[in-house]
Amino acid sequence: MDIVYKNKKLEHTLIFTNFAVTTLVIIVALAQLGFEQPLLSSKTMYAILIGSAIFFVADQFLRFLNARSKIDYIHTFWFGFVSIGVFFAIYYFSGLLWALNFYLLLKIIAKIARTIVNLAASGRSPAVTFVSSFIVIILIGAILLMLPKSRTTSSITFIDAVFTATSATCVTGLVVKDTGTDFSFIGQTIILCLIQLGGLGIVLFGTIFALMFGQTLGMRQTAAMQDLLSEQTSGMIAHFIRFIFATTITIEALGAVLMYNMWQSAGTLPPQIHSLWFCSIFHSISAFCNAGFGLFSDNLVRFKLSWQIYAIICPLIIFGGLGFSVLHNIIDFLWYKFKSFIIYLPRHHRHLIGFEKIQLQTKIVILMTLILDIGGIILLLIFQNNTSDFHLDVPDAFFHSVSSRTAGFNTTNIDALSPVSKIITIILMLIGGSPGGTSGGFKTVTLVIIIMAIYATIRRRTEVEMFQRSIPLSIVGKALTVVSMFVFVFLVSTFLLSITERHNNFDIMNIMFEVASGIGTVGLSTGITPSLTTAGKIIIIFTMFIGRLGPLTLLAALTFNIKPARYNYPTESVVVG
């Protein structure tokens, strides 16, 4: 809901001052928490925090008085008044410092969330906002990772910080620094936050917090989120966003609880594991977001005999890669079937409990997930065990097949795979998961559409058909564009990396593997990542960025000002093939 203010000049002044005060509070927090010795005295810090809190309270009431409709203002910004009451309650029970910190944290999160939502609905292309948000969060993450308290090593270069922040935000998992040993608990927490933000998207997170803090989505905000989430019905946007948030928190929490007892199965834990609960939460979020970051130097190799690896982490990876629209459709369909079973009604009265069917997208995603996972297992067992002295058993092949499709965890030595197995892994990494989830690659649905387009051409059909449905030609064109751009970026990046790393004498297969892992946002590596030159790291940074956002999103962001032509030229046939 857009609030109309009586004095526009006062409102603009408050917006600018809000930005300045919010920035000041963030800088003070970094100065106090990011360094071994705080840069500000306690007296100066208290003065700034108290002054900022007073300003935010005054800002709330000034805007209330300046609003034309006081009821609309309270309806939209009710959380601001509630937070003031919370401040006094915490001050009474816990003291001024706790009250200040909690109140300012709530205000800053609420303001950032509202800003993100308003920027997404500013009239610019949502793709521009989406791309820009990733760039901003990567740069902020890199700065935070360079703070002394974020690392255990003496220093970290800016390019290594950007590489780590990009890998975390793009949920890739390629590392130039060991996550467990080179970063402190604070640094690991920052990486974990980047994974969660990157997995769901900063714009979606901003919308989630805006809804939690009482903001209602107006028409512009709803249209922007509808475009970003590819949701057909605008009235379902707020519901779908809440579903994504609730599903993510539920699955990640269950995963953390179920894998809690796994970490002690490999004997004495390394000193960087500060808490078993943090270790469980970190790996659960990393698995569901298909990030592949781990706190152990050998990733999950030491836990390959634990049942949780296959019964907990693999399902987390698969659920994260299915896509939220597919999960939503499956849950709605199961709920409809449950209600039909519990509440027996004749067929002509079934409409009273609603109706839900398995959508075409869901059918394609589930079918391709099964084919790729099972097919990967079979191919790996056949070729790896017959072309190399290093053999895989069925559990290892199962985990590698699932993880290769953008998760990036490993229970085996990747460099020990035979060239044929590496090619199979590269194909799985490039395909990736499914649209609308946390996975990368050019996606399973894209592959199916291209296969069915070829099949339709062979059968001399004018339309692409599957499951008794026709696919619009515009979707077929997008699928061909995505695959073509993916292959183009893959080949160009491989070519450039082979030039920049010529003095490292890397095998071309390992270079191709690294590029595929980057553009597929997988994170598996043959071990060459830390040895890359600065130019090589920059190339992989760009491949991870392109792989996470998708070529079409970047293309839409770059061409959002281009208007479609309103004319067509005469058609003329040409010979192909």
C-alpha positions in Angstrom: 0.0 0.0 0.0 1.4 3.4 -1.0 1.1 6.1 1.6 0.4 9.7 0.5 2.2 12.3 2.6 1.2 16.0 3.0 4.7 17.4 3.0 6.7 15.8 0.3 9.8 17.8 1.1 9.8 16.5 4.7 9.3 12.9 3.5 12.3 13.2 1.1 14.4 14.6 3.9 13.4 11.7 6.2 14.2 9.1 3.5 17.7 10.6 3.0 18.3 10.8 6.8 17.1 7.3 7.3 19.6 6.0 4.8 22.4 8.0 6.5 21.5 6.8 10.0 21.1 3.2 8.9 24.5 3.3 7.2 26.1 4.8 10.3 24.6 2.0 12.6 25.9 -0.7 10.2 29.4 0.9 10.2 29.4 1.1 14.0 28.4 -2.6 14.2 31.2 -3.6 11.9 33.7 -1.4 13.8 32.8 -3.1 17.1 32.3 -6.7 15.9 34.6 -7.1 13.0 37.9 -6.3 14.6 39.9 -7.8 17.5 40.0 -4.5 19.2 36.9 -2.3 18.8 37.6 0.9 16.8 35.2 3.0 18.9 35.0 3.6 22.6 32.0 2.3 24.6 30.9 5.9 25.3 31.0 6.8 21.6 29.2 3.6 20.6 26.4 4.2 23.2 26.0 7.8 22.1 25.6 6.7 18.4 23.2 3.9 19.2 21.0 6.0 21.5 20.9 8.8 19.0 20.0 6.4 16.2 17.2 4.8 18.3 15.8 8.3 19.1 15.9 9.2 15.4 14.0 6.1 14.4 11.3 6.6 17.0 10.9 10.3 16.0 10.9 9.3 12.3 8.0 6.9 13.0 5.8 9.6 14.6 6.8 12.3 12.1 5.7 10.2 9.2 2.5 9.3 11.1 1.7 13.0 11.5 2.7 13.7 7.9 0.5 11.0 6.4 -2.8 12.1 4.9 -4.5 8.9 6.1 -3.5 8.0 9.6 -5.4 4.7 9.4 -3.6 3.6 6.2 -0.2 4.5 7.8 -0.9 2.4 10.9 -2.2 -0.5 8.7 1.1 -0.4 6.7 3.6 0.4 9.4 2.1 -1.1 12.5 5.2 -3.1 13.1 7.2 0.1 13.7 4.9 0.9 16.7 5.1 -2.6 18.0 8.9 -2.6 17.8 8.9 0.6 20.0 6.8 -1.3 22.6 9.2 -4.3 22.4 12.1 -1.9 23.0 10.7 -0.7 26.3 9.8 -4.2 27.3 13.4 -5.4 26.7 14.8 -2.3 28.4 12.7 -3.1 31.5 13.8 -6.7 31.7 17.3 -6.8 30.2 18.8 -3.3 30.2 19.5 -0.6 27.7 22.2 -2.2 25.6 20.1 -5.3 24.8 17.1 -3.1 24.1 19.1 -0.8 21.8 20.7 -3.7 19.9 17.4 -5.6 19.4 15.4 -2.5 18.4 18.0 -1.3 15.9 18.4 -4.8 14.4 14.7 -5.0 13.8 14.5 -1.5 12.3 17.5 -2.1 10.0 16.2 -5.4 8.7 12.7 -3.9 8.2 14.1 -0.9 6.3 16.4 -3.1 4.1 13.4 -5.4 3.4 11.1 -2.5 2.4 13.9 -1.0 0.3 14.4 -4.2 -1.6 10.7 -4.7 -2.3 10.3 -1.1 -3.4 13.3 -1.3 -5.7 11.9 -4.5 -7.3 8.7 -2.6 -8.0 10.4 0.7 -9.1 9.3 0.2 -12.7 12.6 -1.0 -13.9 13.0 -4.6 -15.1 12.8 -7.1 -12.2 15.7 -8.9 -13.8 17.8 -5.7 -13.3 16.9 -5.7 -9.7 17.6 -9.4 -9.4 21.1 -9.1 -11.0 21.9 -6.0 -9.1 21.0 -7.5 -5.7 23.4 -10.4 -6.3 26.2 -8.1 -7.2 25.6 -6.0 -4.1 25.3 -9.0 -1.7 28.5 -10.5 -3.2 30.5 -7.2 -2.6 29.1 -6.9 0.9 29.9 -10.5 1.6 33.5 -10.1 0.4 34.0 -7.0 2.6 32.7 -8.9 5.6 34.9 -11.9 4.9 38.0 -9.6 4.9 37.3 -8.4 8.4 39.9 -9.7 10.9 37.4 -11.5 13.0 36.0 -13.4 10.0 39.2 -15.3 9.3 41.8 -17.3 11.2 44.5 -16.7 8.6 46.7 -13.5 8.8 45.1 -12.1 5.6 42.9 -12.8 2.6 43.2 -11.1 -0.8 40.3 -9.2 -2.2 39.9 -11.6 -5.1 39.8 -14.6 -2.8 37.2 -12.9 -0.7 35.1 -12.1 -3.8 35.6 -15.6 -5.1 34.4 -17.1 -1.7 31.4 -14.6 -1.5 30.4 -15.4 -5.1 30.7 -19.1 -4.6 28.5 -18.9 -1.5 25.9 -16.5 -2.9 25.7 -18.4 -6.2 25.4 -21.6 -4.1 28.4 -23.2 -6.0 30.8 -24.6 -3.4 34.1 -24.0 -5.2 36.6 -22.8 -2.6 40.0 -21.2 -2.7 40.2 -21.1 1.1 39.3 -23.9 3.4 35.9 -23.0 4.9 36.5 -24.9 8.1 40.1 -23.9 8.9 40.7 -20.5 7.2 37.5 -18.8 8.4 36.4 -18.2 12.0 33.0 -19.0 13.4 31.9 -15.5 12.4 33.3 -16.0 8.9 31.5 -19.4 8.6 28.3 -17.7 9.7 28.7 -15.0 7.0 29.2 -17.7 4.4 26.1 -19.6 5.7 24.0 -16.4 5.4 25.3 -15.8 1.9 24.3 -19.4 1.0 20.8 -18.9 2.3 20.4 -15.5 0.7 21.7 -16.7 -2.6 19.7 -19.9 -2.5 16.4 -18.2 -2.3 17.4 -14.8 -3.7 17.8 -11.5 -1.8 14.7 -10.0 -3.4 12.6 -13.0 -2.2 14.1 -12.7 1.3 13.4 -9.0 1.4 9.8 -9.7 0.5 9.5 -12.4 3.1 10.8 -10.0 5.9 8.6 -7.2 4.6 5.6 -9.5 4.9 6.7 -10.6 8.3 7.1 -7.0 9.4 3.6 -6.0 8.3 4.0 -4.6 4.8 1.3 -5.5 2.4 2.2 -6.0 -1.3 0.8 -3.4 -3.6 0.0 -3.9 -7.3 3.5 -3.0 -8.4 5.2 -5.2 -5.8 2.9 -8.1 -6.7 3.6 -7.7 -10.4 7.4 -7.6 -9.8 7.3 -10.7 -7.6 5.0 -12.5 -10.1 7.6 -11.8 -12.8 10.5 -13.0 -10.7 8.8 -16.2 -9.4 7.1 -17.0 -12.8 3.8 -17.4 -10.9 0.7 -17.3 -13.1 -1.8 -16.0 -10.6 -1.1 -12.7 -9.0 -3.5 -13.4 -6.1 -1.3 -16.3 -5.0 2.0 -14.4 -4.8 1.9 -13.7 -1.0 0.7 -17.2 -0.3 3.5 -18.7 -2.5 6.2 -16.6 -0.9 5.0 -17.7 2.6 5.0 -21.3 1.3 8.6 -21.0 0.1 9.8 -19.6 3.4 7.9 -22.1 5.5 9.0 -25.0 3.4 12.7 -23.9 3.4 12.8 -23.5 7.2 10.9 -26.8 7.9 13.1 -28.9 5.6 16.4 -27.3 6.7 15.4 -27.7 10.4 14.4 -31.3 10.0 17.7 -32.0 8.1 19.8 -30.4 10.9 18.0 -32.4 13.6 18.3 -35.7 11.7 22.0 -35.3 10.9 23.0 -34.1 14.4 24.4 -37.5 15.5 26.3 -38.1 12.3 29.4 -35.9 13.0 30.8 -38.0 15.8 30.7 -41.2 13.7 34.1 -40.5 12.1 36.0 -40.2 15.4 37.5 -37.1 16.9 36.2 -33.9 15.3 38.6 -31.2 14.1 39.0 -28.1 16.3 37.1 -25.8 13.8 33.8 -27.5 14.6 32.7 -25.2 17.4 29.2 -26.7 17.8 27.5 -29.9 16.6 24.3 -27.9 16.1 26.0 -25.3 14.0 27.7 -28.0 12.0 24.3 -29.7 11.4 22.6 -26.4 10.5 25.4 -25.4 8.2 25.4 -28.6 6.2 21.6 -28.8 6.1 21.3 -25.4 4.6 24.2 -26.0 2.3 22.6 -29.3 1.1 19.1 -27.9 0.6 20.4 -24.8 -1.2 22.6 -27.1 -3.3 25.7 -25.2 -2.2 28.2 -28.0 -1.4 30.1 -26.0 1.2 31.4 -28.1 4.1 33.3 -27.5 7.3 35.6 -30.4 6.7 38.8 -30.3 4.6 37.8 -33.6 2.8 34.1 -32.5 2.4 32.1 -35.6 3.4 34.6 -38.3 2.6 35.1 -39.3 6.2 31.3 -39.8 6.6 30.8 -42.0 3.6 29.7 -44.9 5.9 27.1 -42.9 7.7 23.5 -43.6 6.8 22.6 -39.9 7.1 24.7 -39.1 4.0 22.3 -41.1 1.8 19.0 -40.9 3.8 19.2 -37.2 4.8 21.7 -35.2 2.7 20.6 -36.8 -0.6 16.9 -36.0 -0.1 17.8 -32.4 1.0 19.7 -32.0 -2.3 16.8 -33.5 -4.3 14.1 -31.4 -2.6 16.2 -28.2 -3.1 16.6 -29.1 -6.8 13.0 -29.9 -7.6 11.8 -26.3 -7.5 9.3 -24.7 -5.2 6.4 -24.7 -7.7 6.8 -28.4 -8.0 7.0 -28.9 -4.2 3.9 -26.7 -3.9 2.0 -28.7 -6.5 3.0 -32.1 -4.9 1.9 -30.9 -1.4 -1.4 -29.5 -2.7 -2.1 -32.7 -4.6 -1.3 -35.0 -1.6 -3.5 -32.8 0.6 -6.3 -33.0 -1.8 -6.0 -36.8 -1.9 -5.9 -36.9 1.9 -9.1 -34.8 2.1 -10.8 -37.0 -0.5 -9.9 -40.1 1.5 -10.9 -38.7 4.9 -14.1 -36.9 3.7 -15.8 -39.3 1.4 -18.0 -37.5 -1.1 -19.6 -38.7 -4.4 -17.8 -37.6 -7.5 -20.3 -34.9 -8.3 -19.7 -33.3 -4.9 -15.8 -33.4 -4.9 -15.7 -29.7 -5.8 -16.7 -28.9 -2.2 -13.2 -29.9 -1.0 -11.4 -28.2 -4.0 -9.4 -29.9 -6.8 -5.8 -30.3 -7.5 -3.9 -32.2 -10.3 -0.3 -32.9 -11.1 0.8 -30.2 -13.4 2.9 -30.8 -16.6 5.9 -29.1 -15.0 5.8 -31.5 -12.0 5.5 -34.5 -14.3 8.5 -33.5 -16.3 10.7 -32.6 -13.3 9.9 -35.9 -11.4 10.5 -38.0 -14.5 13.8 -36.4 -15.4 15.0 -36.4 -11.9 14.5 -40.1 -11.7 16.1 -40.7 -15.1 19.1 -38.6 -14.5 19.8 -39.9 -11.0 19.3 -43.5 -11.9 21.0 -43.2 -15.2 24.0 -41.5 -13.6 24.3 -44.3 -11.1 24.3 -47.0 -13.9 26.7 -45.2 -16.1 29.2 -44.4 -13.3 29.2 -48.0 -12.1 29.7 -49.4 -15.6 32.4 -47.0 -16.9 34.2 -46.1 -13.7 34.6 -49.7 -12.6 35.7 -50.8 -16.0 38.0 -47.9 -17.0 39.9 -47.3 -13.7 41.6 -49.0 -10.8 39.5 -46.8 -8.5 36.1 -48.5 -8.2 32.8 -47.1 -7.0 30.3 -49.0 -5.0 26.5 -48.4 -5.3 26.2 -45.9 -2.4 29.1 -43.8 -3.7 27.7 -43.9 -7.2 24.3 -42.9 -5.9 25.6 -40.0 -3.9 27.9 -38.8 -6.7 25.0 -38.9 -9.3 22.7 -36.9 -7.0 25.4 -34.4 -5.9 26.7 -33.9 -9.4 23.5 -32.2 -10.4 24.5 -28.9 -8.6 25.0 -29.9 -5.0 28.8 -30.3 -4.9 29.3 -32.5 -1.9 31.5 -35.5 -2.4 32.3 -38.7 -0.6 35.0 -39.8 -3.0 38.2 -38.3 -4.5 37.0 -36.5 -7.6 40.5 -36.5 -9.2 40.5 -40.3 -9.0 37.6 -40.6 -11.5 38.4 -41.9 -14.9 38.1 -39.5 -17.9 34.8 -41.2 -19.0 33.3 -40.7 -15.5 34.4 -37.0 -15.5 32.6 -36.5 -18.9 29.5 -38.1 -17.4 29.8 -35.8 -14.4 30.3 -32.8 -16.6 27.1 -33.6 -18.5 25.1 -34.0 -15.2 26.6 -30.7 -13.9 25.6 -28.8 -17.1 22.0 -30.2 -17.0 21.6 -29.4 -13.3 18.4 -29.3 -11.4 14.9 -28.0 -12.1 13.6 -24.4 -12.6 12.4 -22.4 -9.6 14.6 -24.1 -7.0 18.1 -23.6 -5.6 19.9 -25.6 -8.2 21.9 -24.5 -11.3 22.5 -25.8 -14.8 20.4 -25.2 -17.8 17.7 -27.3 -16.0 15.9 -30.6 -16.6 12.7 -29.0 -18.2 14.9 -27.2 -20.8 16.5 -30.5 -21.8 13.1 -32.3 -22.1 11.7 -29.5 -24.3 14.6 -29.7 -26.7 14.4 -33.5 -26.8 10.7 -33.4 -27.5 11.2 -30.7 -30.1 13.7 -33.0 -31.9 11.1 -35.8 -31.6 8.4 -33.6 -32.9 10.5 -32.7 -36.0 11.3 -36.4 -36.6 7.5 -37.2 -36.5 6.8 -34.2 -38.7 4.6 -32.6 -36.0 4.1 -28.8 -36.0 3.9 -28.6 -32.2 6.0 -29.9 -29.4 3.8 -32.3 -27.3 4.2 -34.3 -24.1 1.7 -35.8 -21.7 -1.1 -34.8 -24.0 -0.2 -31.2 -23.8 1.3 -28.8 -26.4 4.3 -26.6 -25.5 4.2 -23.0 -27.0 6.8 -22.3 -29.6 8.0 -19.3 -27.5 9.0 -21.7 -24.7 10.8 -23.9 -27.2 12.7 -20.9 -28.4 13.7 -20.0 -24.8 14.9 -23.5 -24.2 17.1 -23.4 -27.3 18.5 -20.0 -26.3 19.3 -21.1 -22.8 21.2 -24.3 -23.9 23.0 -22.4 -26.7 24.2 -19.7 -24.3 25.2 -22.2 -21.7 27.3 -24.1 -24.2 28.8 -20.9 -25.5 29.8 -19.7 -22.1 31.2 -23.1 -21.2 33.3 -23.3 -24.4 34.6 -19.7 -24.1 35.4 -20.0 -20.4 37.2 -23.3 -21.1 39.2 -21.6 -23.9 40.1 -18.6 -21.7 41.0 -20.8 -18.7 43.3 -22.9 -20.8 45.2 -19.7 -21.7 45.4 -18.2 -18.2 46.4 -21.5 -16.6 48.9 -22.6 -19.3 51.8 -22.3 -16.8 50.0 -24.5 -14.3 50.0 -27.4 -16.8 46.5 -28.4 -15.9 44.9 -31.3 -17.8 42.3 -30.0 -20.3 39.8 -32.4 -18.8 40.3 -30.9 -15.3 39.8 -27.4 -16.8 36.6 -28.4 -18.5 35.5 -30.0 -15.2 36.2 -26.8 -13.3 34.3 -24.6 -15.8 31.3 -27.0 -15.8 31.3 -27.0 -12.0 31.3 -23.2 -12.0 28.6 -22.6 -14.6 26.5 -25.4 -13.2 26.9 -24.0 -9.7 28.0 -27.4 -8.5 31.2 -27.1 -6.6 32.9 -30.4 -7.4 36.6 -30.0 -8.3 39.5 -32.1 -9.2 41.6 -30.0 -6.8 42.8 -27.2 -9.1 40.7 -24.3 -7.7 43.1 -23.0 -5.0 45.9 -23.0 -7.6 44.1 -20.9 -10.2 45.8 -17.6 -11.2 44.0 -14.4 -10.5 42.7 -14.2 -14.0 41.5 -17.8 -13.7 39.7 -17.0 -10.5 38.0 -14.0 -12.2 36.8 -16.3 -15.1 35.3 -18.8 -12.7 33.7 -16.0 -10.7 31.9 -14.9 -13.9 30.9 -18.5 -14.8 29.4 -19.0 -11.3 27.5 -15.7 -11.6 26.1 -16.5 -15.0 25.3 -20.0 -13.9 23.3 -18.9 -10.9 21.3 -16.1 -12.5 20.8 -17.9 -15.8 21.7 -16.5 -19.2 18.1 -15.4 -19.9 18.0 -13.3 -16.7 21.3 -11.6 -17.6 20.1 -11.1 -21.2 16.8 -9.6 -19.9 18.7 -7.3 -17.5 21.0 -6.1 -20.3 18.2 -5.6 -22.9 15.4 -4.3 -20.7 15.2 -1.0 -22.6 14.9 -2.7 -26.0 11.3 -2.5 -27.2 9.9 -5.4 -29.4 9.4 -4.5 -33.0 5.8 -4.0 -34.1 6.3 -5.3 -37.7 7.2 -8.6 -39.4 9.1 -9.2 -42.5 7.8 -11.6 -45.3 8.7 -15.2 -44.7 11.0 -17.2 -47.0 12.2 -20.8 -46.5 15.8 -21.9 -46.3 17.4 -25.3 -46.4 18.8 -26.7 -43.1 20.6 -30.0 -42.3 
